[in-house]
């Protein structure tokens, strides 16, 4: 009866369907090769590209030119230790000369995993140790553990992926008329920008605020390396553990209601400095706190102002603010 539905949040079925449609449209695949088998060129209107040297191909085979998306280009330059700022400033002809010299003479690891879509567009350039776990695979893996879960927050820009799920069957009032639901949060990147992360999640129905964390413990974090089967087992185990450990966040929230703050604005300013919030994020937290009608004298109110501010940001910044909200609710000193 207290629930306010977030109209932006899709259902889990819609998220999975969207990922399947993306894969059908773009037909992603992986290819392992060595960087010194390609010449780097810059094509007008298409940016950086890797053209295979013909003498390295087997007779009767062809390999297309691979066009580097911005993320793949950045990873390519990083592998060569070629500064992105320098690349952006000098003429393309000089960049090609410099890059191709480094590729053949730089002494770096040349084996690479190309993450390809649309036949010849590289979305990422990883080491050959990279173990892919794509978003569809991840959700398919954990779907049996999600039961009556509802998607409360979802973000996917093809670089990073976030999804928060709460379970209506695990709800309770933390105060009269204020219901929270326990849940889990998962994060991933198919292109090497973040590890797989599994954490507890709390969704506050009355205001649609979300908070991410395990209440004093670390989130479960898995790099894309190692044996695929072992990695899958660890992720599934983390989902079950996070569902249990979120109880610590509930306990923190309840305790935060009792922790009084005499100078809340000064306290918020200190949190913003300690957590290195941007000016826009700091302003958003202040505005959320000033617009609140209750809990303006306790730690829970500050935590919820941070959580509420997360709603106006996207992707990694929203995630970080929701995570900070849990950290703040567990503080033992507020002076």
Buried (B, 14 or more C-beta within 10 A) or exposed (E): EEBEEBEEBBEBEEBBEBBEEBBEEBEBEEEEBEBBBBBBBBEEEEBBBBBBEEEEEEEEEEBEBBBBBEBBBBBBBEBBEBEEEEBEEEEBEEBBEBBBEBBEEBEEEBEBBBBBBEEBBBBBBBBEEBBBBBBBBBBEBBEEBBEEBBBBBBBBEBBBBBBBBBBBEBBEEBEEEBBBBBBBBBBBBBBBBBBBBBBBBBBBBEBBBBBBBBBEBEBBEBEBEEEEEEBBEBBBEBBEBBBEBBBBBBBBBBBBBEBEBEEBEEBBBEBBEEBEBEEEBBEBBBBBBEEBEEBEEBBBBBBBBBBBBBBBBEBBBBBBBBBBBBBBBBBEEBE
